[in-house]
Amino acid sequence: MRNHWTLDIIDWSKFDAAKVEPALLRAVKAASLVEYNAKDYVEYLRQVFRDDAETIAVIEQWGAEEVQHGDALGRWAEMADPTFKFAEAFARFRKGYTPPHFVNADGSIRGSRIGELIARCVVECGTSSGYTALRDASDEPVLKQIAGLIAADEFRHYRLFYDLMHQQTEQLPAFWERLRIAATRVSEAEDDELAYAFYCANVPAERTGEIKYDRKAYFNMYQACAMKMYRRPHVERMTAMIGRAIGLHPESRVVKWSGRAFWEVIRWRAWAAGDDQHDERRAA
């Protein structure tokens, strides 16, 4: 297994508080909790691949790297906002968010191991593009370095899951089933994970009595912070990677068209989420 970077190679001394962008800080806080929660995903995938020791070893290494991502992001967030307590926020998130299929899992909810690996590829497409966008959007030197390291990891993880998918002995699902799995996993980004992480990361524990969790509201707040950092090349690259995972050529017309369409969706969501957040602040 290749050597992986550690938190010691990050040049923390270059941290510049004046270059911290508040919206990106809020998004990073939420991301730190989601990344650090990878242990649950590892246990779930261990059940899916329970008779495949080699794949489980890859999954465990992947999980360790994801947890490290959470550590790095959490440490940076605590520097950027001394009132943020990473361990405390994660404990609240961990207590309140447990996807049902992570409990007593006895197989993939995608219907097959290949289906599960397609879903993992979709996630890694999103994270590699997202952290690349974060790197490009941030002017804060330490966050830029961390985001670049994580983006490279996530792209490598995509390749790991892509290669594992093609090593499976089971029959490849039909194209429309692969497309359904990918689309379903994309839609799951709107479940409680990101919304609740954003809530736990940005609402202090002492204020949870007066500020109640609302999935739609907090997902929109996350969107308002995260979507603004994307640019068209990030979205088109992500779409090409998803297309490749389901068996389409990255340069095909349908992938090119999908990338342009997805970019328009991202632009609209960034505008809509920002507008909703403005209305909430105005009404407060």
HELIX and SHEET records of a PDB file:
HELIX    1   1 LEU A    7  ILE A    9  5                                   3    
HELIX    2   2 TRP A   12  LYS A   14  5                                   3    
HELIX    3   3 ALA A   17  LYS A   19  5                                   3    
HELIX    4   4 PRO A   22  TYR A   36  1                                  15    
HELIX    5   5 ALA A   38  VAL A   48  1                                  11    
HELIX    6   6 ALA A   53  ALA A   80  1                                  28    
HELIX    7   7 PHE A   86  GLY A   96  1                                  11    
HELIX    8   8 PRO A  100  PHE A  102  5                                   3    
HELIX    9   9 ARG A  113  ALA A  137  1                                  25    
HELIX   10  10 PRO A  141  GLN A  167  1                                  27    
HELIX   11  11 PHE A  175  SER A  187  1                                  13    
HELIX   12  12 GLU A  188  GLU A  190  5                                   3    
HELIX   13  13 ASP A  192  ASN A  202  1                                  11    
HELIX   14  14 ALA A  205  ARG A  207  5                                   3    
HELIX   15  15 ARG A  215  ALA A  226  1                                  12    
HELIX   16  16 MET A  227  MET A  229  5                                   3    
HELIX   17  17 ARG A  232  ALA A  245  1                                  14    
HELIX   18  18 ARG A  253  ALA A  283  1                                  31    
END                                                                             
